[in-house]
Amino acid sequence: MQESRSANEGSAGRMGGFTFVLLDSFTLLSFAGAVEVLRLANRASGATPYRWQILSVSGDPVQSSVGTVFQPDGGLCALPPGETIILCGGLDIVHTATPPLLNWLRREARRGARVGALCTASYVLARAGLLDGRPATIHWENHAAMAEDFPDIDLRKSVYVLDGPRFTAAGGTAAIDLMLRLVAQDQGESLAAEVADQVIHPSIRSDQDTQRLSIPTRIGVRHAKLSQVIERMEANIEEPISPQVLARDAGLSTRQLERLFRRYLNRSPKRYYMDLRLQRARTLLLQTNMTVINVALACGFTSPSHFSKCYQAQYRVTPYRERGTRRDAAPAQPEGAGESR
């Protein structure tokens, strides 16, 4: 906090100042990466072009994803003209989109503030109506849930998206890439490159780069036809494709496809596909307010009872109880949520 207050004494660059709004259980990595780029840009330029402040919704201390508590500079307030707001989200984002926050964001946007979001905070901007008809991104783990809740948003799988007065970053180190791009636009490519060197970020990703590792890297197997089949499975959760069709389109027999999955993934194609669908279902149950029946349909289950039976066999809890767990014991998240951000 001491660093941010001393930086506030400098004059603003062409983009004005930055206001970071920390939401409950915000992802520390994204916030730290973003503000560190500004600090190093000030240091490298020698002219302190950036100032920033840190707010919470109420002005009270806010806890990060790793449990560290931050004392903000204040609560939500009217900002000076030309300010850039960066909303920092993390776990259980649905419950942070409160009316006071949404109203404040709309008001500041009307007054000309540029508004952006890191990690899951894109959901809050969407709830505020600030992403209507615009391209945006969100952490890949929350992508399906946001697509279900906001079908009119052009949701992409890029590491970040810049769209005029709105910008979104997927979380994790994507916040560094986004801030380096903003610095490059504002102060020039050479300063951005110098900051990238300081944080040992050898390649500044663009808005054309995707978030996730390639399928061969993720599954630890480099087999073109296997990767092709898995990619089609991941893209067709709501309307699953039969193993016979998957095999035929990949130029394989059904038996060859079965052997591939058994050899490399120790599962049948049907079992692997079911695991993908159930993982998507769990994400939707934990991250949206969709009914259990609609979650089942979105994951390719035409029978709610069959969905419940498969879900309970996989996670040892019924979908209805899983939904109740999220409401009663926040912040419930899919396995691995938060650690990768």
C-alpha positions as CSV (number, residue, x, y, z in Angstrom):
1,M,0.0,0.0,0.0
2,Q,2.8,2.4,0.7
3,E,4.0,2.1,-2.9
4,S,0.6,3.1,-4.3
5,R,0.3,6.2,-2.1
6,S,3.7,7.5,-3.1
7,A,2.9,6.9,-6.7
8,N,-0.4,8.9,-6.3
9,E,1.7,12.0,-5.8
10,G,2.9,11.9,-9.4
11,S,1.1,13.5,-12.4
12,A,-1.2,11.4,-14.5
13,G,-0.3,10.1,-18.0
14,R,-2.5,10.5,-21.0
15,M,-4.7,7.8,-19.7
16,G,-5.3,9.5,-16.3
17,G,-5.2,7.6,-13.1
18,F,-6.1,4.0,-12.3
19,T,-8.6,3.0,-9.7
20,F,-8.5,-0.7,-8.7
21,V,-11.6,-2.0,-7.1
22,L,-10.9,-5.2,-5.1
23,L,-13.9,-7.5,-4.8
24,D,-14.2,-10.2,-2.0
25,S,-11.8,-13.1,-2.6
26,F,-10.2,-11.3,-5.6
27,T,-7.4,-13.1,-7.4
28,L,-4.1,-11.8,-6.0
29,L,-2.0,-12.8,-9.0
30,S,-4.0,-10.7,-11.4
31,F,-4.1,-7.6,-9.2
32,A,-0.4,-7.8,-8.3
33,G,0.6,-8.2,-11.9
34,A,-1.4,-5.3,-13.1
35,V,-0.3,-2.8,-10.5
36,E,3.3,-4.0,-10.7
37,V,3.4,-3.0,-14.4
38,L,2.3,0.5,-13.5
39,R,5.0,0.7,-10.7
40,L,7.7,-0.4,-13.0
41,A,6.5,1.9,-15.8
42,N,6.9,4.8,-13.4
43,R,10.4,3.6,-12.4
44,A,11.6,3.0,-16.0
45,S,10.2,6.3,-17.4
46,G,11.6,8.5,-14.6
47,A,8.6,10.8,-15.0
48,T,5.9,9.0,-12.9
49,P,3.3,8.9,-15.7
50,Y,0.9,6.7,-13.7
51,R,-0.9,7.1,-10.4
52,W,-3.4,4.7,-8.8
53,Q,-5.6,4.1,-5.8
54,I,-7.2,1.0,-4.4
55,L,-10.8,0.9,-3.4
56,S,-13.3,-1.7,-2.0
57,V,-17.0,-1.5,-2.3
58,S,-17.6,-0.4,1.3
59,G,-14.1,1.0,2.1
60,D,-13.6,-1.9,4.5
61,P,-10.6,-4.2,4.3
62,V,-11.0,-7.0,1.7
63,Q,-9.5,-10.5,1.6
64,S,-7.7,-11.8,-1.4
65,S,-7.9,-15.3,-2.9
66,V,-4.9,-16.4,-0.8
67,G,-6.3,-15.0,2.5
68,T,-4.1,-11.8,2.6
69,V,-6.2,-8.8,3.8
70,F,-5.8,-5.5,2.0
71,Q,-6.7,-2.1,3.5
72,P,-8.1,0.0,0.6
73,D,-7.7,3.8,0.2
74,G,-11.4,4.2,0.5
75,G,-14.8,3.1,-0.7
76,L,-16.7,3.7,-3.9
77,C,-16.8,7.5,-4.7
78,A,-17.0,9.9,-7.6
79,L,-13.8,9.8,-9.6
80,P,-11.9,12.5,-11.5
81,P,-12.4,12.8,-15.3
82,G,-10.4,10.4,-17.4
83,E,-10.0,7.8,-14.7
84,T,-9.5,4.1,-15.7
85,I,-11.4,1.7,-13.4
86,I,-10.1,-1.9,-13.1
87,L,-12.4,-4.3,-11.3
88,C,-10.5,-7.2,-9.7
89,G,-12.6,-10.4,-9.3
90,G,-11.9,-13.9,-8.1
91,L,-13.9,-16.6,-6.3
92,D,-17.7,-16.7,-6.0
93,I,-18.0,-13.7,-8.4
94,V,-21.8,-14.0,-8.7
95,H,-22.3,-12.8,-5.2
96,T,-20.1,-9.7,-5.5
97,A,-22.3,-8.1,-8.2
98,T,-24.3,-6.1,-5.7
99,P,-26.6,-3.2,-6.6
100,P,-24.4,-0.5,-5.1
101,L,-21.4,-1.7,-7.2
102,L,-23.4,-2.1,-10.4
103,N,-24.9,1.4,-10.0
104,W,-21.6,2.9,-9.3
105,L,-20.0,1.3,-12.4
106,R,-22.9,2.5,-14.6
107,R,-22.6,6.1,-13.2
108,E,-18.8,6.3,-13.7
109,A,-19.1,4.8,-17.2
110,R,-21.7,7.5,-18.1
111,R,-19.3,10.1,-16.8
112,G,-16.6,8.9,-19.2
113,A,-14.5,6.5,-17.2
114,R,-12.8,3.7,-19.0
115,V,-13.8,0.5,-17.3
116,G,-12.1,-2.9,-17.3
117,A,-12.1,-6.2,-15.5
118,L,-9.5,-8.8,-14.5
119,C,-10.3,-12.5,-14.1
120,T,-13.9,-13.2,-13.2
121,A,-14.8,-9.5,-12.8
122,S,-15.9,-9.5,-16.4
123,Y,-19.1,-11.1,-15.0
124,V,-19.8,-8.0,-12.9
125,L,-19.3,-5.7,-15.9
126,A,-21.8,-7.9,-17.9
127,R,-24.3,-7.6,-15.0
128,A,-23.9,-3.9,-15.1
129,G,-24.7,-3.9,-18.8
130,L,-21.3,-2.5,-19.7
131,L,-20.4,-5.3,-22.1
132,D,-23.7,-5.4,-24.1
133,G,-22.9,-6.0,-27.7
134,R,-19.2,-6.0,-27.1
135,P,-16.4,-8.5,-27.3
136,A,-15.0,-9.7,-23.9
137,T,-13.2,-12.5,-22.2
138,I,-13.2,-14.2,-18.8
139,H,-11.1,-16.9,-17.2
140,W,-11.6,-20.1,-19.2
141,E,-13.1,-21.9,-16.1
142,N,-15.9,-19.4,-16.1
143,H,-16.4,-19.1,-19.8
144,A,-19.3,-21.5,-20.2
145,A,-21.2,-20.0,-17.2
146,M,-20.9,-16.5,-18.6
147,A,-21.9,-17.6,-22.1
148,E,-25.1,-19.1,-20.7
149,D,-25.9,-16.0,-18.6
150,F,-25.0,-13.4,-21.3
151,P,-25.6,-14.9,-24.7
152,D,-25.5,-11.4,-26.4
153,I,-21.9,-10.7,-25.4
154,D,-19.2,-11.7,-28.0
155,L,-17.4,-13.9,-25.5
156,R,-13.9,-14.9,-26.6
157,K,-11.2,-17.2,-25.3
158,S,-8.4,-14.6,-25.8
159,V,-6.0,-13.7,-22.9
160,Y,-7.5,-10.2,-23.0
161,V,-9.8,-8.0,-25.1
162,L,-9.5,-4.3,-25.7
163,D,-12.7,-2.6,-27.1
164,G,-12.5,1.2,-26.8
165,P,-13.6,2.2,-23.3
166,R,-14.0,-1.4,-22.1
167,F,-11.4,-4.0,-21.6
168,T,-11.3,-7.5,-20.0
169,A,-8.4,-9.9,-19.1
170,A,-8.8,-13.6,-18.4
171,G,-6.9,-13.6,-15.1
172,G,-3.5,-14.9,-14.0
173,T,-0.6,-13.5,-16.0
174,A,-3.0,-12.2,-18.7
175,A,-3.3,-9.1,-16.5
176,I,0.4,-8.4,-17.2
177,D,-0.1,-8.7,-20.9
178,L,-3.1,-6.4,-20.8
179,M,-1.3,-3.7,-18.8
180,L,1.8,-3.9,-21.0
181,R,-0.4,-3.3,-24.0
182,L,-2.0,-0.3,-22.3
183,V,1.4,1.1,-21.5
184,A,2.6,0.5,-25.1
185,Q,-0.4,2.4,-26.4
186,D,0.1,5.3,-23.9
187,Q,3.8,5.6,-23.5
188,G,5.3,3.6,-26.4
189,E,6.5,0.1,-27.2
190,S,10.0,0.7,-25.9
191,L,8.8,1.4,-22.3
192,A,6.4,-1.6,-22.4
193,A,9.3,-3.8,-23.5
194,E,11.5,-2.5,-20.7
195,V,8.8,-3.3,-18.1
196,A,8.4,-6.7,-19.7
197,D,12.1,-7.3,-19.2
198,Q,11.9,-6.2,-15.6
199,V,9.1,-8.8,-14.8
200,I,10.9,-11.4,-16.9
201,H,8.0,-11.6,-19.3
202,P,9.8,-12.6,-22.5
203,S,6.8,-12.4,-24.8
204,I,4.0,-9.9,-24.6
205,R,0.9,-11.8,-25.7
206,S,-1.7,-10.1,-28.0
207,D,-5.5,-10.2,-27.9
208,Q,-5.2,-12.9,-30.6
209,D,-3.5,-15.3,-28.2
210,T,-5.8,-17.9,-26.4
211,Q,-5.8,-18.7,-22.7
212,R,-5.4,-22.4,-22.5
213,L,-2.5,-24.7,-23.3
214,S,-2.9,-26.8,-26.5
215,I,-4.8,-30.1,-26.1
216,P,-1.6,-32.2,-26.6
217,T,0.1,-30.2,-23.9
218,R,-2.9,-30.6,-21.5
219,I,-3.3,-34.3,-21.9
220,G,0.4,-35.0,-22.2
221,V,0.0,-36.8,-25.5
222,R,1.0,-35.7,-29.0
223,H,-1.4,-37.6,-31.3
224,A,-3.1,-35.5,-34.0
225,K,-6.2,-37.6,-34.4
226,L,-6.7,-38.0,-30.6
227,S,-6.4,-34.2,-30.2
228,Q,-8.9,-33.7,-33.1
229,V,-11.5,-35.9,-31.4
230,I,-11.0,-34.3,-28.0
231,E,-11.3,-30.8,-29.5
232,R,-14.7,-31.8,-31.1
233,M,-15.9,-33.2,-27.8
234,E,-15.0,-30.0,-25.9
235,A,-16.9,-27.9,-28.6
236,N,-20.0,-30.1,-28.5
237,I,-21.1,-30.5,-24.9
238,E,-24.7,-29.5,-25.3
239,E,-25.2,-31.9,-28.2
240,P,-22.8,-34.8,-27.7
241,I,-21.5,-36.6,-30.8
242,S,-21.5,-40.4,-30.9
243,P,-18.2,-42.2,-30.8
244,Q,-19.0,-43.7,-34.2
245,V,-19.3,-40.3,-35.8
246,L,-16.3,-39.0,-34.0
247,A,-14.3,-41.9,-35.2
248,R,-15.6,-41.7,-38.8
249,D,-14.8,-37.9,-39.1
250,A,-11.3,-38.5,-37.7
251,G,-10.7,-41.2,-40.3
252,L,-10.7,-44.0,-37.7
253,S,-12.7,-47.1,-37.0
254,T,-14.7,-47.1,-33.8
255,R,-12.4,-49.8,-32.5
256,Q,-9.3,-47.8,-33.4
257,L,-10.7,-44.8,-31.5
258,E,-11.4,-47.0,-28.5
259,R,-7.9,-48.3,-28.5
260,L,-6.4,-44.7,-28.7
261,F,-8.4,-43.6,-25.7
262,R,-7.6,-46.7,-23.7
263,R,-3.9,-46.5,-24.5
264,Y,-3.3,-42.8,-23.8
265,L,-6.1,-41.8,-21.4
266,N,-7.0,-45.1,-19.7
267,R,-10.6,-44.4,-20.5
268,S,-13.1,-45.2,-23.2
269,P,-14.2,-42.3,-25.5
270,K,-17.6,-42.5,-24.0
271,R,-16.3,-42.2,-20.4
272,Y,-14.0,-39.3,-21.3
273,Y,-16.8,-37.5,-23.0
274,M,-19.0,-38.0,-20.0
275,D,-16.3,-36.6,-17.7
276,L,-16.1,-33.5,-19.8
277,R,-19.9,-33.0,-19.7
278,L,-20.1,-33.5,-15.9
279,Q,-17.2,-31.1,-15.3
280,R,-19.1,-28.5,-17.4
281,A,-22.3,-29.3,-15.4
282,R,-20.4,-28.7,-12.1
283,T,-19.1,-25.4,-13.3
284,L,-22.6,-24.2,-14.2
285,L,-24.1,-25.4,-10.9
286,L,-21.4,-23.6,-8.9
287,Q,-21.1,-20.4,-11.0
288,T,-24.6,-19.6,-12.3
289,N,-28.1,-19.5,-11.1
290,M,-29.3,-21.8,-13.9
291,T,-31.9,-24.4,-12.7
292,V,-30.6,-28.0,-12.4
293,I,-32.8,-29.0,-15.3
294,N,-31.3,-26.3,-17.6
295,V,-27.8,-27.3,-16.5
296,A,-28.6,-30.9,-17.5
297,L,-29.9,-29.8,-20.9
298,A,-26.8,-27.5,-21.4
299,C,-24.6,-30.5,-20.8
300,G,-26.4,-32.9,-23.2
301,F,-28.6,-34.8,-20.7
302,T,-32.2,-35.1,-21.8
303,S,-33.3,-36.8,-18.6
304,P,-32.9,-35.0,-15.3
305,S,-32.9,-38.3,-13.4
306,H,-30.1,-39.7,-15.6
307,F,-28.2,-36.5,-15.1
308,S,-28.6,-36.7,-11.3
309,K,-27.5,-40.4,-11.3
310,C,-24.4,-39.7,-13.4
311,Y,-23.5,-36.6,-11.4
312,Q,-23.9,-38.4,-8.0
313,A,-21.7,-41.3,-9.3
314,Q,-19.0,-38.8,-10.3
315,Y,-19.0,-36.3,-7.4
316,R,-20.7,-38.3,-4.6
317,V,-23.4,-35.6,-4.2
318,T,-26.6,-34.8,-6.1
319,P,-26.8,-31.8,-8.4
320,Y,-29.4,-30.3,-6.1
321,R,-27.2,-30.7,-3.0
322,E,-24.2,-29.3,-4.9
323,R,-26.2,-26.2,-5.6
324,G,-27.2,-25.9,-2.0
325,T,-23.6,-26.3,-0.9
326,R,-22.6,-23.3,-3.0
327,R,-25.2,-21.1,-1.3
328,D,-24.5,-22.4,2.2
329,A,-20.7,-22.6,2.2
330,A,-19.2,-19.9,-0.1
331,P,-16.9,-19.8,-1.8
332,A,-17.6,-23.3,-3.4
333,Q,-15.8,-23.6,-6.8
334,P,-14.8,-26.3,-9.3
335,E,-11.6,-28.1,-8.4
336,G,-8.6,-26.0,-9.0
337,A,-10.5,-22.7,-9.1
338,G,-8.4,-19.8,-8.1
339,E,-5.1,-21.6,-7.9
340,S,-4.4,-21.1,-11.6
341,R,-5.5,-17.5,-11.7
